[in-house]
Amino acid sequence: MIEIKRVSADCVYEIRKKILRPNAESLNAVHFDGDFAEGTCHFCAYIDGNVASCVSVMPVKNDGSKAFQMRGLATYPEYRKQGLAKALVKAAEYYSFYECGCDLLWLNARVDVSEFYVRLGYTACGEPFMIPDVCMHIKMCKDKPEYEKERRCCCDNANG
Ligand SMILES: CC(C)(COP(=O)(O)OP(=O)(O)OC[C@H]1O[C@@H](n2cnc3c(N)ncnc32)[C@H](O)[C@@H]1OP(=O)(O)O)[C@@H](O)C(=O)NCCC(=O)NCCS
């Protein structure tokens, strides 16, 4: 059984470390600024009760707009290609745009994963840059009009 749940920060640290920072010495390396900020929300996908995938969104200042940053998206290898990360991104978008009324959702994508986000409607907005000890990243964004357009398309398709 697959379940998507909102969880506390401590539920995402183990999978964050194993997948995103496997060489880090301790869980502290995967504690992000903002993990406990007001408005931050963490999500996990569970398969048969086991954590399979996670993501977090947190409010971040961004050129005056009400922006949220998506961070720490990860799926354990044995659970990949089942739509879990996509489902978590959708849950994070609903929370950020619809429940919190943000104008912009952005993230720093690993360059080799940027196509995943392009398929989900994100646009690169900047030049690639290196996060030391990790890999090349690129900032990617989705704004509220794009999110609303997708939701309208979704509703239209559902209504035939
Ligand atoms: C990237 C990652 C989170 C994807 O997780 P996942 O649960 O397998 O993703 P999904 O099954 O939801 O994939 C949704 C779609 O994206 C595609 N996709 C998955 N990973 C992709 C990638 N690296 N590049 C391009 N497309 C990708 C899938 O094929 C699927 O396509 P479909 O809808 O046509 O079937 C996972 O591979 C991972 O944890 N990687 C290591 C950590 C990482 O790079 N995190 C992202 C940091 S920015």
PDBQT file of the ligand as one rigid body, heavy atoms in Angstrom, charges set to zero:
ROOT
HETATM    1  C1  LIG A 201      15.212  11.803  -8.890  1.00  0.00    +0.000 C 
HETATM    2  C2  LIG A 201      14.440  10.850  -8.003  1.00  0.00    +0.000 C 
HETATM    3  C3  LIG A 201      13.963  11.587  -6.744  1.00  0.00    +0.000 C 
HETATM    4  C4  LIG A 201      13.220  10.337  -8.802  1.00  0.00    +0.000 C 
HETATM    5  O1  LIG A 201      12.466   9.495  -7.914  1.00  0.00    +0.000 OA
HETATM    6  P1  LIG A 201      11.347   8.478  -8.451  1.00  0.00    +0.000 P 
HETATM    7  O2  LIG A 201      10.447   8.192  -7.298  1.00  0.00    +0.000 OA
HETATM    8  O3  LIG A 201      11.992   7.336  -9.142  1.00  0.00    +0.000 OA
HETATM    9  O4  LIG A 201      10.621   9.378  -9.556  1.00  0.00    +0.000 OA
HETATM   10  P2  LIG A 201       9.187   9.062 -10.227  1.00  0.00    +0.000 P 
HETATM   11  O5  LIG A 201       8.984   7.590 -10.290  1.00  0.00    +0.000 OA
HETATM   12  O6  LIG A 201       8.148   9.878  -9.537  1.00  0.00    +0.000 OA
HETATM   13  O7  LIG A 201       9.426   9.641 -11.683  1.00  0.00    +0.000 OA
HETATM   14  C5  LIG A 201       8.442  10.434 -12.313  1.00  0.00    +0.000 C 
HETATM   15  C6  LIG A 201       8.831  10.566 -13.775  1.00  0.00    +0.000 C 
HETATM   16  O8  LIG A 201      10.143  11.153 -13.889  1.00  0.00    +0.000 OA
HETATM   17  C7  LIG A 201      11.025  10.289 -14.589  1.00  0.00    +0.000 C 
HETATM   18  N1  LIG A 201      12.334  10.356 -13.964  1.00  0.00    +0.000 N 
HETATM   19  C8  LIG A 201      12.716   9.813 -12.804  1.00  0.00    +0.000 A 
HETATM   20  N2  LIG A 201      13.994  10.130 -12.542  1.00  0.00    +0.000 NA
HETATM   21  C9  LIG A 201      14.413  10.888 -13.583  1.00  0.00    +0.000 A 
HETATM   22  C10 LIG A 201      15.649  11.514 -13.897  1.00  0.00    +0.000 A 
HETATM   23  N3  LIG A 201      16.732  11.405 -13.118  1.00  0.00    +0.000 N 
HETATM   24  N4  LIG A 201      15.720  12.243 -15.027  1.00  0.00    +0.000 NA
HETATM   25  C11 LIG A 201      14.639  12.342 -15.853  1.00  0.00    +0.000 A 
HETATM   26  N5  LIG A 201      13.443  11.770 -15.603  1.00  0.00    +0.000 NA
HETATM   27  C12 LIG A 201      13.344  11.045 -14.482  1.00  0.00    +0.000 A 
HETATM   28  C13 LIG A 201      10.401   8.909 -14.451  1.00  0.00    +0.000 C 
HETATM   29  O9  LIG A 201      10.801   8.071 -15.483  1.00  0.00    +0.000 OA
HETATM   30  C14 LIG A 201       8.928   9.227 -14.490  1.00  0.00    +0.000 C 
HETATM   31  O10 LIG A 201       8.521   9.433 -15.818  1.00  0.00    +0.000 OA
HETATM   32  P3  LIG A 201       7.025   9.021 -16.302  1.00  0.00    +0.000 P 
HETATM   33  O11 LIG A 201       6.052   9.885 -15.510  1.00  0.00    +0.000 OA
HETATM   34  O12 LIG A 201       7.048   9.325 -17.753  1.00  0.00    +0.000 OA
HETATM   35  O13 LIG A 201       6.899   7.567 -15.970  1.00  0.00    +0.000 OA
HETATM   36  C15 LIG A 201      15.292   9.606  -7.606  1.00  0.00    +0.000 C 
HETATM   37  O14 LIG A 201      15.866   9.058  -8.782  1.00  0.00    +0.000 OA
HETATM   38  C16 LIG A 201      16.408   9.919  -6.613  1.00  0.00    +0.000 C 
HETATM   39  O15 LIG A 201      16.192   9.869  -5.399  1.00  0.00    +0.000 OA
HETATM   40  N6  LIG A 201      17.613  10.230  -7.121  1.00  0.00    +0.000 N 
HETATM   41  C17 LIG A 201      18.763  10.510  -6.255  1.00  0.00    +0.000 C 
HETATM   42  C18 LIG A 201      18.569  11.788  -5.436  1.00  0.00    +0.000 C 
HETATM   43  C19 LIG A 201      18.298  12.977  -6.333  1.00  0.00    +0.000 C 
HETATM   44  O16 LIG A 201      18.958  13.183  -7.349  1.00  0.00    +0.000 OA
HETATM   45  N7  LIG A 201      17.314  13.800  -5.879  1.00  0.00    +0.000 N 
HETATM   46  C20 LIG A 201      16.935  14.997  -6.586  1.00  0.00    +0.000 C 
HETATM   47  C21 LIG A 201      17.789  16.116  -6.121  1.00  0.00    +0.000 C 
HETATM   48  S1  LIG A 201      17.473  17.598  -7.068  1.00  0.00    +0.000 SA
ENDROOT
TORSDOF 0
